[in-house]
Amino acid sequence: MAEKERIKQLQKRAEKIVKENFNTGKQEMNADEVARLLEELSVHQIELEMQNDELQRSQQALEYEKNKYLDVYENAPVPYITITATGNIVHQNRKALSIFSNGRGQMDYISIFPFIDSGSKTPFRKLMGHVFTGGGSSSSTIVLIAADGSKIESKLHFSVYYDNDLQQDLCRLTITDIAEEKQAYDKQLKESEEKYRSVVTAMNEGVIMRNRHGEILTWNKAAERILGISGEEIRRADSRKPGGRSVREDGTDFPDDEHPAFITLRTGKAQHQVIMGIEKAPGNVRWISVNSEPIFIDGSDLPEAVVTSFSDITQQKNTERELRQLNATKDKLFSIIAHDLKSPFNAQLGLLELMMDEQADYTTEQRHRFMNMIYDSAKQSFALLDNLLLWSRSQTGKIPYSPVDVNISEAIDSSIEMYKATLEIKRIKLRRVYNCPNDLVVSADQDMLDTVLRNLISNAIKFSYEDGEIVIYVSEIENGHITVAVQDHGIGIASENIGRLFHPDHNLSTNGTKNEKGTGLGLIICREFVERNGGKIWVESEEGKGSTFHFTLKNVNNTRRCERECLQETNRLLAQFKANPDLLDHTHHALVPKFRVAYKLFSDETISAFAGDLQKLAHQYDVAQFKNLSNILIESLKEDDVNQINICFSEFDKLVEEIEQLRLME
């Protein structure tokens, strides 16, 4: 600007001089003025030439920098592509050409979009519209398609600028291949996932993950073990009941919408220590304590998934039930001791005090009568204590089962012999009626059979009137069984009490015809012992006319003799336990509680459930001994071979003791 102003001033001065000379009529200019003007023009000319030289040097430097920039741009190791707001390609560097050209140094398309994967086109358009509208720059991960069709995971940097030549906004795309970065991230993610899986796999608690629809996504090995099913069964199972029917602690159905996982999915709130039973078969319930935690993504209000963890508390529940039963047994024992034992001892003490009174003048006959009364009271106390001992032992599973061949006639005679004196006192006649050979042999535990016979004969005597009659019938029936029936013609049993006789929940005790006391335990013990020997017991009675108690036993002559060993090579099995702690843990926590229930209840349902769990454990851990034991139990159930089942249970009971020892050594 200053140079232009100076030129204008020189021009005005020259015009002024010429105009003044013209007005004054002068034909020649003043020499001094001309000299000054020429000097100024010369100086100005020199300055212009210098400025021109400077401008040329600046242009050369600018061209050099431009060429250098273009060289860097063209030969950069990173692909650059310049596009318009519509996505048309304006320029690209050599690296971009090497990736996206057709091999002839050209691109097949003038638009960028054919080089973008279909899954990335929508986010690319949105981002491109954003940067062209708002200006500036931005970045995003986009999948591009190379000329050879391969896909390139890329990070695109968008940079918008104004191009003076084209007079429009352009966007330069800087393309960074993040394949290696993604591989490193995937590797890290995989390692993290493997660590997570190793932790979850090693957990003793079962873990199941469900999506927001409640569908099962994944689980760990502990879940299979606790639920007692395979991974394939979990995959195919109802997501609400993966292990079977869900029940509450009171035995009612556990509603689907109250499952902890589905409450969490519905409300987004965690659930803790919810007790739930999984019933695979009637009477076969596995108890679990369930927790559920929600998984939220991107701050959503409701969870995208839920993780359910659960632990097996079956043994704890069984222990609680056994403790309740033991407490009930203890209370009953204390009640009997407090009332029923006290009476005979008081009577004995009273009679002994009378006999010890030196001032009393009793006749020999009176003293003899006192002695008989003390004797009867002592026998009653002994019988009561004997029944109490047997009952308490049966409640705690301490009575072993040892079946032998027993001559039923000899067993009956032996029991009758114990009550000869009592029969004579009440002048009761006892007959035996054998509707079978006298040498008939049954398979039974000798002590249990004797206890049953003594209790039934004792009850018949107690409830018979003086000068009455008792008849014992022995008959063969079909299916290889015999029936023993003890009949009296005494006071009988009221119809409303018949159903309460054999149940421990009902302490039914009635005084005899001579006011003999009882505990109500005898018939309960009879039922347990008869059923342990594979028989049944029932009663037919009419009040005022008498009662007949029946029970069945197995006839050895018509029964297959049990000669099979249930658990073979137990030393090898114990070695397998030592080598596989998971097998030992599973057997102790899942199988042993089922065995204890089956051994105590001795019902078809509980035995079948135990055999089924044996099969699954045998298959899961390849335990041949468990498979063999399960097959024998299932076969014995079909043949109603209680003797074989008892022997198998006795052998497994010994194995349980070995298992406990192994766990103590851990």
ZADO-71650 format. One line per 8 residues: number of its first residue (from 1); their letters; for each residue x, y, z of C-alpha. Coordinates in nm, 2 decimals. Last residue first. Layout:
% residues N
NUM) A) X,Y,Z ~ ... .
//
This chain:
% residues 666
666) EMLRLQEI) -0.76,-8.32,5.33 ~ -0.73,-8.60,5.58 ~ -1.07,-8.54,5.74 ~ -1.22,-8.57,5.39 ~ -1.06,-8.91,5.34 ~ -1.20,-9.03,5.68 ~ -1.55,-8.92,5.59 ~ -1.52,-9.10,5.26 .
658) EEVLKDFE) -1.41,-9.42,5.43 ~ -1.72,-9.40,5.66 ~ -1.94,-9.34,5.35 ~ -1.79,-9.66,5.20 ~ -1.91,-9.86,5.50 ~ -2.26,-9.72,5.44 ~ -2.23,-9.82,5.08 ~ -2.17,-10.19,5.18 .
650) SFCINIQN) -2.47,-10.18,5.42 ~ -2.68,-10.02,5.15 ~ -2.59,-10.29,4.90 ~ -2.68,-10.56,5.16 ~ -3.01,-10.39,5.24 ~ -3.10,-10.37,4.87 ~ -3.02,-10.74,4.82 ~ -3.24,-10.83,5.11 .
642) VDDEKLSE) -3.52,-10.60,4.98 ~ -3.55,-10.80,4.66 ~ -3.87,-10.65,4.52 ~ -3.78,-10.79,4.18 ~ -3.80,-10.45,4.01 ~ -3.63,-10.28,4.31 ~ -3.36,-10.54,4.30 ~ -3.28,-10.47,3.93 .
634) ILINSLNK) -3.26,-10.09,4.00 ~ -3.04,-10.15,4.31 ~ -2.81,-10.39,4.12 ~ -2.78,-10.15,3.82 ~ -2.69,-9.86,4.06 ~ -2.42,-10.06,4.23 ~ -2.26,-10.16,3.90 ~ -2.26,-9.80,3.78 .
626) FQAVDYQH) -2.12,-9.68,4.11 ~ -1.84,-9.93,4.09 ~ -1.76,-9.84,3.72 ~ -1.69,-9.47,3.81 ~ -1.64,-9.28,3.48 ~ -1.67,-8.93,3.64 ~ -1.98,-8.80,3.47 ~ -2.13,-9.14,3.38 .
618) ALKQLDGA) -2.09,-9.29,3.73 ~ -2.22,-8.97,3.89 ~ -2.53,-8.99,3.66 ~ -2.59,-9.36,3.74 ~ -2.54,-9.30,4.12 ~ -2.79,-9.02,4.11 ~ -3.04,-9.25,3.95 ~ -2.98,-9.52,4.21 .
610) FASITEDS) -3.04,-9.26,4.49 ~ -3.37,-9.15,4.32 ~ -3.48,-9.51,4.29 ~ -3.41,-9.58,4.66 ~ -3.60,-9.26,4.76 ~ -3.90,-9.35,4.55 ~ -3.91,-9.72,4.63 ~ -3.91,-9.64,5.00 .
602) FLKYAVRF) -3.64,-9.72,5.25 ~ -3.71,-9.41,5.46 ~ -3.38,-9.43,5.65 ~ -3.15,-9.58,5.39 ~ -3.30,-9.36,5.11 ~ -3.26,-9.04,5.31 ~ -2.90,-9.13,5.41 ~ -2.82,-9.22,5.05 .
594) KPVLAHHT) -2.95,-8.89,4.91 ~ -2.73,-8.71,5.17 ~ -2.43,-8.92,5.06 ~ -2.48,-8.84,4.69 ~ -2.47,-8.46,4.67 ~ -2.22,-8.33,4.92 ~ -2.00,-8.63,4.98 ~ -2.01,-8.77,4.63 .
586) HDLLDPNA) -1.96,-8.43,4.47 ~ -1.67,-8.35,4.69 ~ -1.50,-8.69,4.64 ~ -1.55,-8.66,4.26 ~ -1.41,-8.30,4.27 ~ -1.11,-8.42,4.47 ~ -1.01,-8.66,4.19 ~ -0.70,-8.86,4.27 .
578) KFQALLRN) -0.79,-8.94,4.62 ~ -1.15,-9.04,4.52 ~ -1.01,-9.26,4.25 ~ -0.78,-9.43,4.50 ~ -1.09,-9.49,4.72 ~ -1.26,-9.66,4.42 ~ -0.95,-9.88,4.36 ~ -0.96,-9.98,4.72 .
570) TEQLCERE) -1.34,-10.05,4.69 ~ -1.28,-10.31,4.42 ~ -1.64,-10.42,4.40 ~ -1.94,-10.25,4.56 ~ -2.26,-10.46,4.53 ~ -2.13,-10.82,4.59 ~ -2.38,-11.06,4.46 ~ -2.50,-11.37,4.65 .
562) CRRTNNVN) -2.85,-11.28,4.75 ~ -3.06,-11.60,4.73 ~ -3.35,-11.58,4.50 ~ -3.67,-11.63,4.70 ~ -3.91,-11.92,4.71 ~ -3.74,-12.14,4.96 ~ -3.63,-11.83,5.16 ~ -3.99,-11.72,5.23 .
554) KLTFHFTS) -3.99,-11.35,5.26 ~ -4.17,-11.19,5.56 ~ -4.52,-11.05,5.61 ~ -4.70,-10.89,5.90 ~ -5.05,-10.92,6.04 ~ -5.19,-10.79,6.37 ~ -5.54,-10.93,6.47 ~ -5.75,-10.74,6.72 .
546) GKGEESEV) -6.02,-10.80,6.98 ~ -6.40,-10.79,7.01 ~ -6.48,-10.48,7.22 ~ -6.36,-10.24,6.95 ~ -6.31,-10.42,6.62 ~ -5.96,-10.47,6.48 ~ -5.77,-10.56,6.17 ~ -5.41,-10.45,6.18 .
538) WIKGGNRE) -5.13,-10.40,5.93 ~ -4.76,-10.48,5.87 ~ -4.56,-10.50,5.55 ~ -4.24,-10.69,5.46 ~ -3.90,-10.62,5.31 ~ -3.70,-10.68,5.62 ~ -3.65,-10.30,5.68 ~ -4.03,-10.28,5.64 .
530) VFERCIIL) -4.09,-10.52,5.93 ~ -3.83,-10.34,6.15 ~ -3.98,-9.99,6.09 ~ -4.34,-10.12,6.15 ~ -4.25,-10.31,6.46 ~ -4.07,-10.01,6.61 ~ -4.38,-9.80,6.56 ~ -4.59,-10.08,6.71 .
522) GLGTGKEN) -4.38,-10.09,7.03 ~ -4.34,-9.71,7.07 ~ -4.69,-9.64,7.22 ~ -4.53,-9.62,7.56 ~ -4.72,-9.88,7.76 ~ -4.88,-9.94,8.10 ~ -5.07,-10.25,8.22 ~ -5.40,-10.16,8.38 .
514) KTGNTSLN) -5.50,-10.52,8.41 ~ -5.70,-10.50,8.08 ~ -5.42,-10.30,7.93 ~ -5.36,-9.93,7.93 ~ -5.36,-9.75,7.60 ~ -5.08,-9.55,7.44 ~ -5.10,-9.35,7.12 ~ -4.81,-9.11,7.07 .
506) HDPHFLRG) -4.91,-8.99,6.72 ~ -4.63,-8.84,6.52 ~ -4.44,-9.17,6.54 ~ -4.70,-9.34,6.32 ~ -4.79,-9.71,6.34 ~ -5.10,-9.69,6.56 ~ -5.26,-9.37,6.43 ~ -5.47,-9.52,6.15 .
498) INESAIGI) -5.63,-9.76,6.39 ~ -5.73,-9.49,6.64 ~ -6.05,-9.37,6.47 ~ -6.17,-9.73,6.44 ~ -6.14,-9.78,6.82 ~ -5.91,-10.07,6.90 ~ -6.00,-10.41,7.05 ~ -6.07,-10.49,7.42 .
490) GHDQVAVT) -5.95,-10.85,7.40 ~ -6.00,-11.15,7.17 ~ -5.64,-11.17,7.05 ~ -5.49,-11.26,6.72 ~ -5.12,-11.25,6.61 ~ -5.08,-11.30,6.24 ~ -4.76,-11.41,6.06 ~ -4.78,-11.40,5.68 .
482) IHGNEIES) -4.54,-11.57,5.44 ~ -4.39,-11.44,5.12 ~ -4.27,-11.59,4.79 ~ -4.50,-11.39,4.56 ~ -4.80,-11.59,4.68 ~ -4.89,-11.66,5.04 ~ -4.77,-11.91,5.30 ~ -4.95,-11.90,5.64 .
474) VYIVIEGD) -4.84,-11.87,6.00 ~ -5.12,-11.80,6.25 ~ -5.07,-11.71,6.62 ~ -5.38,-11.75,6.84 ~ -5.44,-11.58,7.17 ~ -5.71,-11.69,7.41 ~ -5.88,-11.54,7.72 ~ -5.91,-11.67,8.07 .
466) EYSFKIAN) -5.82,-11.32,8.19 ~ -5.89,-11.05,7.94 ~ -5.66,-10.98,7.65 ~ -5.51,-10.63,7.59 ~ -5.18,-10.69,7.77 ~ -5.14,-11.05,7.64 ~ -5.19,-10.94,7.27 ~ -4.96,-10.64,7.33 .
458) SILNRLVT) -4.69,-10.87,7.46 ~ -4.73,-11.11,7.17 ~ -4.70,-10.82,6.92 ~ -4.40,-10.67,7.09 ~ -4.22,-11.00,7.14 ~ -4.28,-11.10,6.77 ~ -4.15,-10.77,6.64 ~ -3.84,-10.77,6.86 .
450) DLMDQDAS) -3.76,-11.13,6.76 ~ -3.78,-11.04,6.39 ~ -3.55,-10.74,6.44 ~ -3.29,-10.95,6.63 ~ -3.29,-11.23,6.37 ~ -3.27,-11.00,6.07 ~ -3.48,-11.18,5.81 ~ -3.50,-11.44,5.54 .
442) VVLDNPCN) -3.76,-11.70,5.63 ~ -3.74,-12.07,5.68 ~ -4.05,-12.30,5.71 ~ -3.97,-12.60,5.92 ~ -4.33,-12.62,6.06 ~ -4.47,-12.67,5.70 ~ -4.75,-12.43,5.62 ~ -5.09,-12.33,5.75 .
434) YVRRLKIR) -4.94,-12.34,6.10 ~ -5.18,-12.26,6.38 ~ -5.02,-12.18,6.72 ~ -5.23,-12.16,7.03 ~ -5.20,-11.94,7.34 ~ -5.43,-11.98,7.64 ~ -5.45,-11.69,7.88 ~ -5.47,-11.76,8.26 .
426) KIELTAKY) -5.38,-11.40,8.33 ~ -5.10,-11.51,8.57 ~ -5.02,-11.81,8.35 ~ -4.97,-11.59,8.03 ~ -4.75,-11.35,8.23 ~ -4.53,-11.64,8.34 ~ -4.50,-11.79,7.99 ~ -4.41,-11.46,7.84 .
418) MEISSDIA) -4.05,-11.52,7.75 ~ -4.12,-11.87,7.62 ~ -4.36,-11.72,7.36 ~ -4.07,-11.53,7.20 ~ -3.86,-11.85,7.16 ~ -4.16,-12.05,7.03 ~ -4.22,-11.78,6.76 ~ -3.85,-11.78,6.65 .
410) ESINVDVP) -3.85,-12.17,6.64 ~ -4.15,-12.18,6.42 ~ -4.01,-11.91,6.18 ~ -3.69,-12.10,6.12 ~ -3.45,-11.81,6.04 ~ -3.21,-11.78,5.75 ~ -3.00,-11.47,5.80 ~ -3.04,-11.09,5.73 .
402) SYPIKGTQ) -2.80,-10.85,5.90 ~ -2.93,-10.50,5.91 ~ -2.73,-10.27,6.14 ~ -2.92,-10.06,6.40 ~ -2.75,-9.71,6.44 ~ -2.98,-9.52,6.20 ~ -3.04,-9.24,6.45 ~ -3.42,-9.31,6.48 .
394) SRSWLLLN) -3.36,-9.69,6.49 ~ -3.12,-9.64,6.79 ~ -3.38,-9.43,6.98 ~ -3.65,-9.69,6.91 ~ -3.44,-9.98,7.02 ~ -3.33,-9.82,7.34 ~ -3.68,-9.70,7.42 ~ -3.82,-10.05,7.35 .
386) DLLAFSQK) -3.56,-10.21,7.58 ~ -3.63,-9.95,7.85 ~ -4.00,-10.02,7.83 ~ -3.95,-10.40,7.84 ~ -3.72,-10.35,8.14 ~ -3.97,-10.14,8.32 ~ -4.25,-10.39,8.26 ~ -4.03,-10.67,8.37 .
378) ASDYIMNM) -3.95,-10.47,8.69 ~ -4.32,-10.41,8.75 ~ -4.41,-10.78,8.70 ~ -4.13,-10.87,8.94 ~ -4.23,-10.61,9.20 ~ -4.59,-10.75,9.18 ~ -4.47,-11.11,9.21 ~ -4.26,-11.01,9.52 .
370) FRHRQETT) -4.56,-10.84,9.68 ~ -4.77,-11.15,9.62 ~ -4.50,-11.37,9.78 ~ -4.49,-11.13,10.08 ~ -4.87,-11.16,10.11 ~ -4.86,-11.54,10.10 ~ -4.57,-11.55,10.35 ~ -4.79,-11.34,10.59 .
362) YDAQEDMM) -4.71,-10.99,10.66 ~ -4.66,-10.86,11.01 ~ -4.56,-10.50,10.96 ~ -4.33,-10.37,11.23 ~ -4.01,-10.45,11.04 ~ -4.13,-10.24,10.74 ~ -3.89,-10.36,10.47 ~ -4.17,-10.54,10.27 .
354) LELLGLQA) -4.38,-10.22,10.27 ~ -4.09,-10.01,10.16 ~ -4.02,-10.26,9.88 ~ -4.38,-10.23,9.76 ~ -4.37,-9.85,9.75 ~ -4.03,-9.85,9.58 ~ -4.16,-10.09,9.31 ~ -4.47,-9.89,9.25 .
346) NFPSKLDH) -4.27,-9.57,9.22 ~ -4.04,-9.74,8.98 ~ -4.34,-9.86,8.77 ~ -4.49,-9.50,8.76 ~ -4.17,-9.30,8.69 ~ -4.08,-9.49,8.37 ~ -4.41,-9.39,8.20 ~ -4.42,-9.03,8.30 .
338) AIISFLKD) -4.08,-8.85,8.31 ~ -3.90,-9.11,8.11 ~ -4.17,-9.11,7.84 ~ -4.18,-8.73,7.82 ~ -3.80,-8.72,7.82 ~ -3.79,-8.97,7.54 ~ -4.05,-8.78,7.34 ~ -3.86,-8.46,7.38 .
330) KTANLQRL) -3.54,-8.63,7.27 ~ -3.71,-8.78,6.97 ~ -3.86,-8.44,6.87 ~ -3.52,-8.29,6.91 ~ -3.37,-8.57,6.70 ~ -3.64,-8.51,6.44 ~ -3.57,-8.14,6.43 ~ -3.19,-8.21,6.41 .
322) ERETNKQQ) -3.26,-8.46,6.13 ~ -3.45,-8.19,5.94 ~ -3.17,-7.93,6.00 ~ -2.92,-8.19,5.88 ~ -3.12,-8.26,5.57 ~ -3.14,-7.88,5.50 ~ -2.77,-7.84,5.55 ~ -2.70,-8.15,5.33 .
314) TIDSFSTV) -2.92,-8.00,5.06 ~ -2.76,-7.66,5.08 ~ -2.61,-7.67,4.73 ~ -2.50,-7.32,4.63 ~ -2.64,-7.08,4.38 ~ -2.52,-6.80,4.15 ~ -2.75,-6.63,3.90 ~ -2.60,-6.37,3.66 .
306) VAEPLDSG) -2.86,-6.14,3.49 ~ -2.85,-5.98,3.15 ~ -2.94,-5.66,2.97 ~ -3.06,-5.51,3.30 ~ -3.34,-5.24,3.30 ~ -3.29,-4.87,3.33 ~ -3.00,-4.86,3.08 ~ -2.68,-4.68,3.18 .
298) DIFIPESN) -2.48,-4.80,2.88 ~ -2.51,-5.17,2.97 ~ -2.65,-5.30,3.30 ~ -2.58,-5.65,3.44 ~ -2.82,-5.76,3.73 ~ -2.71,-5.98,4.02 ~ -2.90,-6.29,4.14 ~ -2.84,-6.51,4.45 .
290) VSIWRVNG) -2.99,-6.86,4.51 ~ -2.96,-7.10,4.80 ~ -3.02,-7.45,4.68 ~ -3.21,-7.75,4.80 ~ -3.21,-8.08,4.60 ~ -3.54,-8.26,4.62 ~ -3.61,-8.63,4.55 ~ -3.94,-8.71,4.71 .
282) PAKEIGMI) -4.12,-8.72,4.38 ~ -3.85,-8.69,4.10 ~ -3.62,-8.41,3.99 ~ -3.75,-8.17,4.25 ~ -3.53,-7.86,4.27 ~ -3.59,-7.68,4.60 ~ -3.55,-7.30,4.64 ~ -3.42,-7.08,4.92 .
274) VQHQAKGT) -3.35,-6.72,4.82 ~ -3.02,-6.61,4.97 ~ -3.00,-6.27,4.79 ~ -3.18,-6.09,4.51 ~ -3.04,-5.80,4.31 ~ -3.27,-5.53,4.18 ~ -3.32,-5.44,3.81 ~ -3.69,-5.49,3.86 .
266) RLTIFAPH) -3.80,-5.73,3.59 ~ -3.46,-5.89,3.51 ~ -3.39,-5.91,3.89 ~ -3.73,-6.07,3.96 ~ -3.66,-6.31,3.67 ~ -3.33,-6.42,3.81 ~ -3.48,-6.46,4.17 ~ -3.76,-6.69,4.05 .
258) EDDPFDTG) -4.08,-6.53,4.16 ~ -4.23,-6.51,3.81 ~ -4.19,-6.88,3.77 ~ -4.39,-6.95,4.09 ~ -4.22,-7.20,4.33 ~ -4.47,-7.49,4.36 ~ -4.57,-7.60,4.71 ~ -4.34,-7.83,4.92 .
250) DERVSRGG) -4.33,-7.60,5.23 ~ -3.97,-7.51,5.16 ~ -4.08,-7.39,4.82 ~ -4.06,-7.60,4.50 ~ -3.91,-7.57,4.15 ~ -3.98,-7.86,3.92 ~ -3.67,-7.98,3.73 ~ -3.31,-7.88,3.69 .
242) PKRSDARR) -3.33,-7.60,3.43 ~ -3.67,-7.47,3.56 ~ -3.70,-7.11,3.44 ~ -3.48,-7.16,3.14 ~ -3.67,-7.47,3.04 ~ -3.40,-7.72,2.95 ~ -3.23,-7.78,2.62 ~ -2.90,-7.60,2.71 .
234) IEEGSIGL) -2.92,-7.73,3.07 ~ -2.96,-8.09,2.94 ~ -2.66,-8.04,2.70 ~ -2.46,-7.92,3.00 ~ -2.54,-8.23,3.19 ~ -2.78,-8.26,3.48 ~ -2.75,-8.30,3.86 ~ -2.85,-7.94,3.94 .
226) IREAAKNW) -2.55,-7.91,4.17 ~ -2.31,-8.08,3.93 ~ -2.42,-7.91,3.62 ~ -2.41,-7.57,3.79 ~ -2.06,-7.65,3.93 ~ -1.95,-7.71,3.57 ~ -2.02,-7.34,3.48 ~ -2.30,-7.18,3.29 .
218) TLIEGHRN) -2.37,-6.98,2.97 ~ -2.65,-6.81,2.78 ~ -2.97,-6.92,2.93 ~ -3.27,-6.74,2.80 ~ -3.45,-6.50,3.04 ~ -3.53,-6.24,2.77 ~ -3.27,-6.00,2.91 ~ -3.01,-6.26,2.87 .
210) RMIVGENM) -2.94,-6.53,3.12 ~ -2.61,-6.63,3.30 ~ -2.59,-6.94,3.52 ~ -2.34,-6.99,3.80 ~ -2.32,-7.29,4.04 ~ -2.11,-7.24,4.35 ~ -1.79,-7.44,4.41 ~ -1.61,-7.19,4.19 .
202) ATVVSRYK) -1.32,-7.32,3.98 ~ -1.51,-7.28,3.66 ~ -1.60,-6.92,3.75 ~ -1.24,-6.84,3.82 ~ -1.11,-7.01,3.51 ~ -1.39,-6.85,3.30 ~ -1.30,-6.50,3.43 ~ -0.93,-6.57,3.36 .
194) EESEKLQK) -1.02,-6.69,3.01 ~ -1.23,-6.39,2.95 ~ -0.94,-6.16,3.05 ~ -0.71,-6.35,2.83 ~ -0.97,-6.32,2.55 ~ -1.01,-5.95,2.60 ~ -0.63,-5.90,2.60 ~ -0.61,-6.10,2.28 .
186) DYAQKEEA) -0.90,-5.91,2.13 ~ -0.73,-5.58,2.23 ~ -0.40,-5.69,2.07 ~ -0.59,-5.81,1.76 ~ -0.78,-5.48,1.75 ~ -0.45,-5.28,1.77 ~ -0.30,-5.50,1.50 ~ -0.61,-5.45,1.28 .
178) IDTITLRC) -0.62,-5.08,1.36 ~ -0.54,-4.96,1.01 ~ -0.54,-4.58,1.02 ~ -0.71,-4.38,0.75 ~ -0.69,-4.00,0.74 ~ -0.98,-3.86,0.55 ~ -0.95,-3.50,0.43 ~ -1.28,-3.32,0.40 .
170) LDQQLDND) -1.35,-3.05,0.14 ~ -1.54,-2.72,0.17 ~ -1.59,-2.53,-0.16 ~ -1.42,-2.27,-0.39 ~ -1.24,-2.54,-0.59 ~ -0.92,-2.34,-0.60 ~ -0.96,-2.18,-0.26 ~ -1.03,-2.52,-0.08 .
162) YYVSFHLK) -1.20,-2.47,0.26 ~ -1.11,-2.73,0.53 ~ -1.28,-3.03,0.70 ~ -1.08,-3.30,0.89 ~ -1.23,-3.65,0.94 ~ -1.01,-3.90,1.11 ~ -1.10,-4.26,1.02 ~ -1.00,-4.56,1.24 .
154) SEIKSGDA) -0.99,-4.86,1.03 ~ -1.08,-5.24,1.04 ~ -1.00,-5.33,0.69 ~ -1.21,-5.58,0.49 ~ -1.07,-5.77,0.20 ~ -1.24,-5.73,-0.14 ~ -0.92,-5.71,-0.35 ~ -0.98,-5.34,-0.40 .
146) AILVITSS) -1.01,-5.28,-0.02 ~ -1.33,-5.26,0.17 ~ -1.35,-5.03,0.47 ~ -1.48,-5.09,0.82 ~ -1.52,-4.77,1.02 ~ -1.40,-4.67,1.37 ~ -1.47,-4.30,1.42 ~ -1.29,-3.97,1.44 .
138) SSGGGTFV) -1.39,-3.60,1.43 ~ -1.28,-3.27,1.29 ~ -1.39,-2.91,1.27 ~ -1.69,-2.80,1.08 ~ -2.04,-2.81,1.22 ~ -2.23,-2.91,0.90 ~ -1.94,-3.08,0.72 ~ -1.83,-3.26,1.03 .
130) HGMLKRFP) -2.18,-3.38,1.13 ~ -2.28,-3.48,0.78 ~ -1.97,-3.70,0.75 ~ -2.04,-3.85,1.09 ~ -2.39,-3.95,1.00 ~ -2.29,-4.08,0.66 ~ -2.01,-4.29,0.81 ~ -2.25,-4.43,1.08 .
122) TKSGSDIF) -2.49,-4.54,0.81 ~ -2.22,-4.69,0.58 ~ -2.04,-4.90,0.84 ~ -2.25,-5.22,0.82 ~ -2.24,-5.21,0.44 ~ -1.86,-5.19,0.44 ~ -1.72,-4.87,0.29 ~ -1.52,-4.87,-0.04 .
114) PFISIYDM) -1.84,-4.84,-0.26 ~ -1.92,-4.52,-0.05 ~ -1.61,-4.31,-0.13 ~ -1.75,-4.20,-0.47 ~ -1.54,-4.15,-0.79 ~ -1.53,-4.53,-0.83 ~ -1.30,-4.77,-1.01 ~ -0.99,-4.60,-0.86 .
106) QGRGNSFI) -0.69,-4.57,-1.08 ~ -0.32,-4.68,-1.07 ~ -0.39,-4.96,-1.31 ~ -0.42,-5.22,-1.03 ~ -0.78,-5.14,-0.95 ~ -0.69,-4.88,-0.69 ~ -0.82,-4.91,-0.32 ~ -0.51,-5.02,-0.13 .
98) SLAKRNQH) -0.22,-4.90,-0.34 ~ -0.42,-4.59,-0.43 ~ -0.46,-4.49,-0.07 ~ -0.09,-4.53,-0.02 ~ -0.02,-4.32,-0.33 ~ -0.23,-4.03,-0.21 ~ -0.60,-3.96,-0.28 ~ -0.78,-3.67,-0.44 .
90) VINGTATI) -1.12,-3.54,-0.51 ~ -1.33,-3.85,-0.42 ~ -1.70,-3.78,-0.42 ~ -1.87,-3.82,-0.08 ~ -2.14,-3.57,-0.12 ~ -1.97,-3.31,0.10 ~ -1.65,-3.35,-0.11 ~ -1.38,-3.60,-0.05 .
82) TIYPVPAN) -1.00,-3.61,0.01 ~ -0.84,-3.95,0.07 ~ -0.52,-4.00,0.27 ~ -0.37,-4.35,0.33 ~ -0.08,-4.35,0.59 ~ 0.27,-4.44,0.48 ~ 0.30,-4.08,0.34 ~ 0.44,-4.07,-0.01 .
74) EYVDLYKN) 0.18,-3.84,-0.16 ~ 0.13,-3.62,0.14 ~ 0.50,-3.59,0.21 ~ 0.57,-3.51,-0.15 ~ 0.28,-3.27,-0.16 ~ 0.42,-3.10,0.15 ~ 0.77,-3.08,-0.01 ~ 0.61,-2.95,-0.33 .
66) KEYELAQQ) 0.42,-2.68,-0.13 ~ 0.73,-2.60,0.07 ~ 0.93,-2.56,-0.25 ~ 0.66,-2.36,-0.42 ~ 0.64,-2.13,-0.12 ~ 1.02,-2.09,-0.13 ~ 1.01,-2.01,-0.50 ~ 0.72,-1.77,-0.45 .
58) SRQLEDNQ) 0.91,-1.60,-0.17 ~ 1.23,-1.58,-0.39 ~ 1.02,-1.43,-0.67 ~ 0.86,-1.18,-0.43 ~ 1.20,-1.08,-0.30 ~ 1.33,-1.02,-0.66 ~ 1.02,-0.82,-0.74 ~ 1.07,-0.61,-0.43 .
50) MELEIQHV) 1.43,-0.55,-0.53 ~ 1.31,-0.45,-0.88 ~ 1.05,-0.22,-0.74 ~ 1.30,-0.06,-0.51 ~ 1.53,0.00,-0.80 ~ 1.25,0.16,-1.00 ~ 1.16,0.38,-0.71 ~ 1.51,0.50,-0.68 .
42) SLEELLRA) 1.52,0.58,-1.05 ~ 1.18,0.75,-1.03 ~ 1.30,0.96,-0.74 ~ 1.61,1.06,-0.93 ~ 1.42,1.14,-1.24 ~ 1.19,1.37,-1.04 ~ 1.48,1.54,-0.88 ~ 1.65,1.59,-1.21 .
34) VEDANMEQ) 1.34,1.72,-1.37 ~ 1.28,1.97,-1.09 ~ 1.64,2.09,-1.11 ~ 1.62,2.13,-1.49 ~ 1.31,2.34,-1.47 ~ 1.08,2.23,-1.75 ~ 1.10,2.37,-2.11 ~ 0.84,2.52,-2.33 .
26) KGTNFNEK) 0.71,2.77,-2.08 ~ 0.37,2.92,-2.17 ~ 0.28,2.99,-1.81 ~ -0.02,2.76,-1.81 ~ 0.18,2.48,-1.99 ~ 0.47,2.51,-1.75 ~ 0.23,2.49,-1.45 ~ 0.05,2.19,-1.60 .
18) VIKEARKQ) 0.37,2.00,-1.67 ~ 0.49,2.06,-1.32 ~ 0.16,1.95,-1.17 ~ 0.14,1.63,-1.37 ~ 0.49,1.54,-1.26 ~ 0.40,1.60,-0.89 ~ 0.08,1.40,-0.92 ~ 0.26,1.10,-1.07 .
10) LQKIREKE) 0.52,1.11,-0.80 ~ 0.25,1.12,-0.54 ~ 0.06,0.83,-0.70 ~ 0.38,0.62,-0.71 ~ 0.43,0.68,-0.34 ~ 0.08,0.57,-0.26 ~ 0.13,0.25,-0.45 ~ 0.45,0.18,-0.25 .
2) AM) 0.28,0.24,0.08 ~ 0.00,0.00,0.00 .
//
